Every structure is written in C-alpha cells, then in structure tokens.
Amino acid sequence: MTQDVYDVIIIGGGPAGLGAALYASRDRYKTLILEKYFPGGQIMTTDRIENYPGFESIDGASLIMKMQNQVETFGTEIKTSAEVTGLKKLDSGLIQVVCDEDAYVTRAVILSPGSSYRKLGAPGEEEFRSAGAGVSYCGTCDAPFFRDKEVVSIGGGNTAVEETLHLAKYASKVTMLHRREEFRAARVLVEELEAKAQAPDSNLVIRYNSVCTAIEGDGKCQSAKVKNVKTGTVEDVPCDGVFIFVGTVPNTDFLKDSVELTEAGFIKCDTARLRTSMPGVFVAGDCRTGADMQLITAVADGVSAAMALKEYYRDPNWWTAKEVEDMQPSGF
Amino acid sequence: MTQDVYDVIIIGGGPAGLGAALYASRDRYKTLILEKYFPGGQIMTTDRIENYPGFESIDGASLIMKMQNQVETFGTEIKTSAEVTGLKKLDSGLIQVVCDEDAYVTRAVILSPGSSYRKLGAPGEEEFRSAGAGVSYCGTCDAPFFRDKEVVSIGGGNTAVEETLHLAKYASKVTMLHRREEFRAARVLVEELEAKAQAPDSNLVIRYNSVCTAIEGDGKCQSAKVKNVKTGTVEDVPCDGVFIFVGTVPNTDFLKDSVELTEAGFIKCDTARLRTSMPGVFVAGDCRTGADMQLITAVADGVSAAMALKEYYRDPNWWTAKEVEDMQPSGF
C-alpha cells in the first residue's frame, strides 16, 4: 500500500480529470490521476473536433496529448490501467481510494470517470466509429460534417429527437428509426419532429417499429440494414452516416456504496460547487447530474472542482454551507 | 431601427460571449454579438496564458482571434463599438436590446459583459500591465511566471490573502501591502497568512498601513513605491512584479433596471442553467454570481448558456422549472 498522502486524487483522466489536474497541480497540490485505461476517455475516438473554442479543428487524441503534457509539466502524476473499486472515509478524515491491487490516501477526491454512449451492438458500429467513417453518438458535435449528406438516426428519447431535428438542419435527408410505435420523448419535441416530417418536401422520414441490424460499407458507412420488427421485412437504407442516440451510461458502478447516485447512475451534486454526498469528494464532467456533456464544459467542470477544493482545504465545514441561495434571483 | 429578429443576442464579445456564439451559431441560430469595444475583453491584455487546457502557452489576443474566426465561420454576426444601454421585454415576448444609436429585437439574450479588475490608479500600473512587464491582477493565472522572483501584492480581502499565499509558493519573496491595520479577509485565511509570515526564514512580509503610490522600472517593473499612511515614510521596495488584488467590478451598470443584481453588481442566476430574473435572458462568465473567474470557465459558461437556450425556445415555461432539486444529494 502506498503511504504518501495526496492532496487530491482525480479518478478518470478524460477532459474533466485533465482540467482538474491542470489547476490542482498548478496550485502546487500533490495530484494523482488514476485512469482505468489511458488518458482521454471517450473523446479519444473523435477524429474532428470543431467545438472546442480555440481550435478550429483538431482530433481528440492530439488535444488530449496536449492536455496531458500540460498537466505533467506542472507535476501531476498519472497512473494508467488503475481501476478504482471504491472509496473509504478514514477516521482521520482522509479518504482511501481503493484500486484492484493498491490503495491510495488523499485529502480530497475529484470524481471524473466520465460516461459512455450506450452502444447499439450492431455489426459495423465499432468499425465505422473507430475510423471516424460515419458512426457518431453526438449530433451537436458532428452534424456539420454531414452537410448535404444522407444520414440515419436511431432512438426514441429526448436526446434522440433533439439531435435528429438538429441533423435535419444539415443533412440532405434524415431517416429516423425508432423501435417502438411511439416516442418516449417529451410531447412538445415529438410534435416538432412530426411537424417537420410532415412538412412538404421534408428531408426527414420517421420509421416506427424499426431497428438497425447492421451498418455496412466499403471503408466508410454506405448503408444501414433496417428491419421492421412488426412485419419482419429488411431493407438497406443508403446513408453516409449513422447517428446512434440510445442513451448514456455513466461509469459509476464502483461508487454505488460511497456517493449518492441517481437511478440512472449519475453522481448527484450541487451544480454550483460540484460537491457530492461525501465530504471531500467533488465531481466533474459527464458523470454528474446536470452536465452539459460537451468537451469544453467537462474541462471547465474539472477546473471548477479544483477551484472549489481550496474552500474545503481551508475549512471542512464549508462543505455544508448553503452559499448558493444568495446567488439566485428571487423566485428560483 | 433594425427589424430582423435574432434568435439570440449576446452582449459582450469576451471569452464567455464567444463560447456562447460558437454553440448558438453552430446550432444554426441567428446570432449577434454586441461588443462595446472589440472582441476579447479583459484577456486581450494577457501576454501568456498557461491555464487554458489545450494550449501550453498562448497570448490572449491570439486565442481570441482563433475564437473569433471560429464563430464567424458558423455565421455569428459581430458588431463592435456597440454599447448596450438597456433591455426591454416586448408585449410579443421578444426582447428589445437598446444601444446608443440602434435597437435590436431577439428571442433570447445571453449576458456576458464581463468584469474589470479594480485599478489601483498608481503611476506605472497601466504601463507595466499593457506590456505584460510585471503588473498582474490574478495570482492563479500568473504566479508561475514569478518563480524565484520578488513580488509585491496589494489588498486586504479574501482574494488578496489567498492569492498572496499562492504567490508565496512561487516567488522568492512576497511583500504584501495592506492599507489598514487589520485584514477584512476571513479569519481562517488571515491566520494562515500570519502563520506563514511568522515562520522561520519566511519569504512573506506583511506591511500594514501601507499603500503603493507608484510602480517604477525601466521597461519592466523593478520597484514599488510604498508609503506608510501612519508615519508618512516612503520607501522603494525592489520587485519584479506587482499583484493588485483590490476587487473586481462587473460591467453591469446598464442592467440595473432589467435584471436582479447583487449589491456588488453581479448578475444573480441559477448556477445550474444560468437563468437570470428576466425570462429569456441568460448570463455567462465573470459577471454572474458564483463564477470561477477563469478563462476556461467563462468560455464553458457561454457554451452552457447556449445549450440551455434550447430548453427555453422549446418551452418558455421551462424558465421557472425547479429541475435542480433532483440533481442534488440529500442534505444540500
């Protein structure tokens, strides 16, 4: 067991964790990142990012490399292949972070394990995703790359509908697949979607009771195999891209016994200061309630958590201070 | 008067405004930035930024130029030298943004007028600030540039004490000036500061009843003229930098009649969704309550406001939804 006491251990080395590490280590705090695989997380597989202000266009791996170098310059230690299995508050007030084969002791923790897009599990999904050749899980991020192209979108919830409407602003044609007869998205969204689909010369087609069973193409996505689950008929829908909006899964299984989670597994927090239910444990990024799920907001979340850390170091009682009320307009 | 209706008008073209504009215009909303002077705001005068994740080192003007090009690519319109004098809710539900010589109508507004560091008003302050030659208003940002150098810090509040302690981690010597006999900062902070100053071989000296009357040097800061307000004696304190922590002034005078402000002039908001007291008017960046006052957090704030905008477009009643409660752990 390692006996060094860290000022802060950051769990997860994606954009939020790296943002937190930059600020914490630049503040000269002894900072350790524990990363299950390798730094970067979900963004590593993104070929082109156009919505991180400051970079007109950059790939995920290059951006992460820059951030990683930056935090290491300021002294952040990064342990890869380090899977955290739990957190334990010690009698001393310090926190023990337990890994598979090791355990670390720290004054504070920033949780930034991120989330994963729920996969469809269809053949071709992995192949065309990793090559950046047509499979995407984020319309806000990638819609502009499909200007005047044909795409298929998949899903039935709020995000699926919102993102499909967004795609329809760019794509020449959007075919939306939903496996059931009715959407579970908010009524107002569904109405907007249906109105759009029924408009004259609409570029949006909705296919109910339909699932995608495969994504096919030669080097890049060229069509989606679409099966009607009622009739059993299968059809190839030509398309340049497939957008999969079937949910997000926060990587928070290991936290079930330590911090309060929502039913869907997101870490509950006060959005103003990113405190969780466990004093000394902050949260940043996609894994928390209320996250905007964007690259830049994840990075900034990490920075905000690292800023809030200092309040806690100074006065542990700050943890339960209800400082937010004064910030709000009356009526909120 | 211009008759076009914008989807969103962003007031202030600094980092927060540019972050908001990137997302809003990339979402194909008709977006206008009204900027009093020129895009960039406070960060334009910063010579070296090391804490914007992704850039190891960049100057403020270059970073802003990149962001500005980025938002213009997606269709954001920017009007410079456009000073907003007020906001007015129209009977139609739209919002009128009134400028000196013009007025614009929009569905929603994002306020990002920023804030200014309160100036000392001492000779040399402007000269050595604009040349990046020793005058700074942010220890978190600039302390690492003064590693093993001598600095003077000025102020008496929480930020002044925190930032001075931070400076002492880097500088070989810090002389802190406070114009009164006692600090107004939190007791716990003052104790930490005093303990640090009284430690053997401390690199921190506190001078009470002392003000800085001039910053002097040849091309760069070399000394501060320090006057004891009780005895009247004046002394030159050699230093490579002067850090001025005498407060921040949000640029919100023009909003007095439209949105709720704190006594200090910050715009009240719900920190989760950045809504102000006026439906349809969001806020982002240093001018709001609870802001972390960092470059990256300002940019991300703009992005979050642009994301929240969509909820409002979809359903104006969302404005008063108390969605935050479910996000929080019990006891908050």
Interface residues (C-beta under 8 A of the other chain):
Chain A: P15 L18 G19 L22 Y23 R26 D27 R28 E50 N51 Y52 P53 G54 F55 E56 I58 L63 K66 M67 N69 Q70 T73 F74 T140 P144 E162 H166 K169 V188 L189 E192 V259 E260 T262 K268 C269 D270 T271 A272 R275 T276 S277 T289 G290 D292 Q294 I296 T297 V299 A300 D301 V303 S304 M307 K310 R314 D315 T320 K322 V324 D326 M327 Q328 P329 S330 G331 F332
Chain B: P15 L18 G19 L22 Y23 R26 D27 R28 E50 N51 Y52 P53 G54 F55 E56 I58 L63 K66 M67 N69 Q70 T73 T140 P144 E162 H166 K169 V188 L189 E192 V259 E260 T262 K268 C269 D270 T271 A272 R275 T276 S277 T289 G290 D292 Q294 I296 T297 V299 A300 D301 V303 S304 M307 K310 R314 D315 T320 K322 V324 D326 M327 Q328 P329 S330 G331 F332
